[in-house]
Amino acid sequence: MMMLMQWDNVTPAQYDAVRKIVNFEADPPRGGLYHVAGFDDKGMRVADVWERAEDFQAFVEQRLMPGVQKAGITGEPKVNILPAHNVYAPGYVRR
């Protein structure tokens, strides 16, 4: 499944604080396959690919949102979940 997130008013510094708290790079969440984050003049944009929506939801509830709260990020993101029609990542080596 594919997850697209738009979270206005989140800064790169706040994102980096959450990365440190949640530690998803050193301790990858179950089912997480791909993550990319970027910023525009409105805030943060994220695109993820997950094996299952349930894995994403468990990560959000158990790790991400507690880290977001600890980092002091407010507001709510806009999230779209879509079935992945195709995933192509030539530089990705599956574990």
C-alpha positions in Angstrom: 0.0 0.0 0.0 1.0 3.6 -0.6 0.7 6.4 2.0 0.9 10.1 1.0 1.0 12.6 3.8 0.7 16.4 3.8 1.5 18.0 7.2 1.4 21.8 7.0 3.7 23.9 9.3 6.0 21.0 10.1 9.7 22.0 9.7 12.7 20.0 8.7 14.0 20.5 12.3 10.8 19.0 13.7 11.0 16.1 11.3 14.6 15.4 12.3 13.6 15.5 16.0 10.9 12.9 15.3 13.4 10.8 13.3 15.7 10.8 16.4 13.0 10.0 18.9 11.3 7.2 16.8 14.6 5.8 15.5 12.9 4.3 12.4 16.1 4.1 10.4 18.1 2.0 12.9 15.0 0.1 14.1 12.8 -0.3 10.9 9.1 -0.7 11.5 7.6 -4.0 10.4 6.2 -3.8 6.9 7.9 -0.5 6.0 9.4 -0.7 2.6 10.1 2.9 1.4 10.1 6.3 2.9 10.8 9.7 1.4 10.2 13.1 3.0 10.4 16.6 1.5 9.3 20.1 2.3 7.7 22.9 0.4 6.5 26.4 1.5 3.6 24.9 3.3 5.3 22.2 5.3 6.2 18.5 5.1 5.2 16.0 2.4 5.9 12.2 2.9 5.5 9.2 0.6 5.7 5.7 2.0 5.3 2.2 0.7 4.2 -0.5 3.2 3.5 -4.2 2.9 0.2 -3.8 4.6 -2.0 -1.0 5.9 -2.1 -2.8 9.3 1.7 -2.5 9.6 1.5 1.3 8.9 -1.3 1.8 11.4 0.6 -0.1 14.1 3.7 2.0 13.5 1.6 5.2 13.7 -0.1 4.3 16.9 2.8 2.7 18.7 5.8 4.7 17.6 5.1 7.7 15.3 2.4 9.6 17.2 4.1 9.3 20.6 7.3 10.6 18.9 5.4 13.4 17.2 3.8 14.4 20.6 7.2 14.3 22.3 8.7 16.6 19.6 5.8 19.1 20.2 4.3 18.9 16.7 0.7 20.1 16.6 -2.0 19.9 14.1 -3.2 17.0 12.1 -1.8 15.6 8.8 -3.8 14.9 5.7 -3.2 11.3 4.9 -4.2 9.3 1.8 -3.9 5.5 1.7 -3.9 3.9 -1.7 -3.4 0.4 -3.0 0.0 0.3 -4.7 -0.5 -0.5 -8.4 3.3 -0.8 -9.0 6.4 -0.3 -7.0 9.7 0.3 -8.8 12.8 1.2 -6.9 15.9 0.1 -8.8 18.2 1.2 -6.0 16.4 -0.7 -3.3 17.7 -4.1 -2.2 15.1 -6.1 -0.3 16.3 -7.5 3.1 
